[in-house]
Amino acid sequence: MFIEIYDKLVKTLYPYAIQPYINKRLKMGKEDTSRHNERLGKPLLARPEGKLIWLHGASVGESLSMLPLIHKLLKENPTYNIMVTTGTITSAELMGKRLPERAFHQYIPIDNPVFVKNFIKHWKPDIALWFESEFWPAMLGEIKKNKIPLILVNGRISDKTFDRWRMFKFVSKELLSCFTLCLGQSDEDARRLKIIGAPNAQCLGNIKYAGFNPPVDANKRAEILSQIGERTTWAVISTHHDEEAQIGKKIHEIKQQIPDLLTIIAPRHPQRGKDIQQQLNALGLNTALRTKQEKITPETDVYIADTIGEVGIWYNLAPVIFIGGSLVPHGGQNFIEPCRFHDAVIVGPFMHNFTDVMNRAKKADAIIQIKNTEQLATEVIKLLQNKEFWQERQEKAYNWAMKEAKVLDGISDVIKEYL
């Protein structure tokens, strides 16, 4: 009933409210004028022959999380084709560069029943995977009407969303009835999806943690390695304000036990590089700033890697990694990437942005969580001085990360069932 009312309202209001809004976005450059026909459900590309798997995500984050699954599906099934839809210009440009052969991008049509009907009629997808929590009623209704299997992938129901949907359960129940299967990011997300009306919900894992490793530029790595030489190295990644100073105060202490120590710091926001250098120099540390092309010398205590897109190099070079955003109440950053690089991984006490995956990592004894910089210094010394302990920690981290990556196998198996 809700979808039916929604469709009628959209049809009525479109010329008076929605179309002027879209026209305004076009003038502001927020819509792709060269491909606006796609937003109106009038694609120019022909549908490829064979099975067509449709993946939809809201923007860049969701688009990136799709890529490992896309590569896996196409590699395992040479007759499949994949269509990715998103709504933003940035994500369209990204997909244009990153999608492999037999995969292509289209803009998601505006949620008008006329547009979505044309879209579905043209593409006739064999299955649809929805990578976002924004549910477009007209589109979901049309998918259900055409009996296309629809799977919610990596569904996340925050506290705020959960409370809101429980107030309007009659709406959420109707929208979720359009989904053949809902896959939550966590067991808790799956539980919440069931409560607000999903007829079939479960958790296979979080696909965001099954992604590709950050790239490692071999030439840049070799250049840095030639400067480091045989020095003992560890890296501090994705730091936030004040964390560099906190850690910097402990570097002298660590160097008393490991005199040849080199610390690499890669801040979350690279533009802070010069400020970080001033802070660390004030602590009596000898620093080198990457954006200034300053070299690592035997006297360098800290190398500040204030660049974008090079984190894979630091994961590759350093056997011990501390993940920032966790010494301050930010809530942490992604700590699975260094696990996949065979690093021993340390995090601080504030990891509330990653509660579910942290619980799984701790259960597997995959990471070291410290309470303060005193403990951090102790663990770094222990790891760098004790090869057996380091190997034990990195092996547990790697094995756990590979287990997390098996979520791709689970989703792939589900897709095969419905196809």
HUSULNOR-V234253 format. One record per pair of residues at least 6 apart in sequence whose ideal C-beta (glycine too) atoms are under 8 Angstrom apart, sorted by the first residue. I is the first residue (numbers start at 1). J is the second residue. Records with the same first field share a line. If there is no record, write none. Layout:
I=J  J
This chain:
1=174
2=137  170  171  174  175
3=137  138  140  141  174  175
4=141
6=137  138
7=113  137  138  141
10=18  111  112  113  138
11=112  113  114
14=112
18=110  112
22=31  39  110
25=31
26=33  36
30=89
31=39  89
32=39  89  92  107
35=92  107
37=43  44
38=44  106  107  109
39=107  108  109  110  115
40=109  110  115
41=109  110  112  114  115  116  117  118  119  122
42=118
43=106  119  122  123
45=104  106
47=122  123  124
48=81  102
49=81
50=79  80  81
51=77  79  80  81  126  419
52=80  81  82  83  123  124  125  126
53=73  80  81  82  83  125  126  127  129  415  419
54=82  83  84  85  123  125  127  128  129
55=66  69  70  82  83  84  85  128  129  131
56=84  85  86  108  128  129  130  131  132
57=63  65  66  84  85  86  91  131  132
58=86  87  88  131  132  134
59=86  87  88  90  91
60=88  90  91  94
62=86  91  131  132
63=84  86  91  94  95
64=94  211
65=131  154  207  208  211
66=84  131
67=98  211  212
68=207  210  211  212  408
69=207  210  408  411  412
70=82  84  99  100  103
71=100
72=408  412
73=80  82  412  415
74=80  82  100  101  102  103
76=412
80=102
81=102  103  104
82=99  102  103  104
83=103  104  105  106  123  125
84=95  99  103  104  105  106
85=105  106  107  108
86=92  95  105  107  108
87=107  108
92=105  107
95=105
96=105
99=105
106=123
108=136  139
109=115  116  118  119  139
111=136  137  138  139
112=138
113=138  141  142
116=136  138  139  142
117=142
119=139  142
120=142  143  146  148
125=148
126=148  149  419
127=148  149  150  151  415  418  419
128=143  148  149  150  151
129=151  153  415
130=150  151  152  153  179
131=153  154
133=155  156  157  161
135=175  176
137=175
140=150  175  178  179
141=178
143=150  178
144=150  177  178
149=180  181  418
150=178  179  180
151=179  180  181  182  183  411  414  415  418
152=179  181  182  183  193  198
153=183  207  411
154=183  184  185  206  207  208
155=182  183  184  185  189  190  193  201
156=184  185  189
157=165  184  189  192  193  196
162=192  195  196
165=171  172  196  197
166=195  196
169=196  197
172=196  197
173=196  197
174=197
175=197
176=182  193  196  197  198  199
177=197  199
179=198  199  200
180=200  418
181=200  201  202  414
182=190  193  198  200  201  202
183=190  201  202  203  204  411  414
184=190  191  192  193  201  202  203
185=203  206  208  356
186=203  206  356  357
187=203  356
188=356
189=203
190=201  202  203
191=201
193=201
194=201
204=407  410  411  414
205=404  406  407  410
206=356  357  404  407
207=407  408  411
209=334  336  357  401  404  405  407
210=404  405  406  407  408
211=337
213=312  315  337  340  341
214=309  311  312  315  337
215=309  312
216=312  313  315  316
217=310  312  313
220=310  313
221=313  316  317
224=296  313  317
225=317
227=295  296  297
228=262  296  317
229=298
230=260
231=260  261  262  298
232=258  260  261  262  384
233=261  262  263  264  317  318  319
234=261  262  263  264  318  319  320  321  322  380  383  384
235=263  264  265  266  314  315  317  318  320  321  322
236=243  244  247  263  264  265  266  321  322  324
237=266  311  314  315  321  322  323  324  333  338
238=266  267  268  311  323  324  325  333  334
239=247  265  266  267  268  276  324  325
240=267  268  269  324  325  328  330
241=272  328
242=327  328
243=324  325  327  328
244=265  267  276  279  280
245=279  280  283
246=327  373
247=263  265  322  327  373  376
248=279  280  283  285  302
249=283  373
250=373  374  376  377
251=261  263  283  285  301  302
252=283  284  285
253=377
254=261  377  380  381
255=261  301
257=381  385
258=381  384  385
261=301  384
262=296  300  301  302  303
263=301  302  303
264=302  303  305  314  317  318
265=276  302  303  304  305
266=305  306  307  310  311  314
267=273  276  304  306  324
268=324  325  333
270=291  306  307  308
271=306
272=306
273=289  290  291  304  306
274=289  306
276=304  306
277=287  289  304
280=287  301  302  304
281=287
285=301  302
286=299  300  301  302
287=300  301  302  303  304
288=294  295  296  297  300  302  303  304
289=304  306
290=303  304  305  306  307
291=306  307
296=303
305=313  314
311=337
312=341
314=321
315=321  337  338  341  343
316=341
318=343
319=343  344  383  384  390  394
320=343  344  346  380  383  384  390
321=338  341  343  344  345  346
322=345  346  347  348  376  380
323=332  333  334  335  338  345  346  347  348
324=333  348
325=331  332  333  350  353
326=332  333  347  348  349  350  351
327=348  349  350  372  373  376
328=348  350
329=350
330=350  353
331=350  351  352  353  354
332=347  348  350  351  352  353  354  358
333=353
334=354
335=345  347  351  354  361  367
336=357  401  404
338=345  397
339=345  361  366  367  397  398  400  401
340=398  401  402  405
342=394  395  397  398
343=394  397
344=368  383  390  393  394  397
345=366  367  368  393  397
346=367  368  369  370  376  379  380
347=358  367  368  369  370
348=369  370  371  376
349=369  370  371  372
351=358  369
357=404
358=367  369
360=400  404
361=367  400
362=369
364=396  399  400  403
365=396
366=396  397  399  400  401
367=397
368=379  393
370=376  379
382=389
383=389  390  393
384=390
